[in-house]
């Protein structure tokens, strides 16, 4: 946290800042961060639009290109990014890949692609963030999982496996880095409206998850999830570390 502006984060990094959830997270942090850093994979124009929205909300945004996983397994590009944005108090991992694929050997390449992007990519960000933030007084990392780790749907094995691994990473990084002033938590949201990820899921699969064809009114607003992420990363939850927080309006009860 900044000594000169109490209650304001020195820097917030939103990985995958052009997604529906990433945009909502960036805007949530706009009034309480000195700088909001947004990464994008291949949609620079969309990232600039999000940056403009952050400015409208009273914040300052800087856009960075970052592709995950980093081809350098040790995350050279991620390390360069943190060199540019340090000090950074909060990292939110919203980047996600998905390819619907049945669990057959012919779909092994799809499985590997999703695992590499979601699991290795998240690991690279978490590992570099841990080292960089530990050197500047600590901080908070929030990863994004999914309630699908507990509500399996056919054709989603790559995505679900990757999200289960991210939950394990979250607990592991919390255990290994907590003593150095870092917190790692994750949110596990239900289906979120207005996201590219939702468009990759067949409608019948969403109906299966949500219990019928009238599900659209029960989809989460990205801002609802972003609000939880923002509070979870902040000082009010300083004693929370290694937790997976479900945000699904009671759906999984």
Beta strands, then each sheet from edge to edge (+ up, - down):
strand 1: 12-15
strand 2: 36-40
strand 3: 61-65
strand 4: 90-93
strand 5: 139-144
strand 6: 182-189
strand 7: 244-247
sheet 1: 3+ 2+ 1+ 4+ 5+ 6+ 7+
end
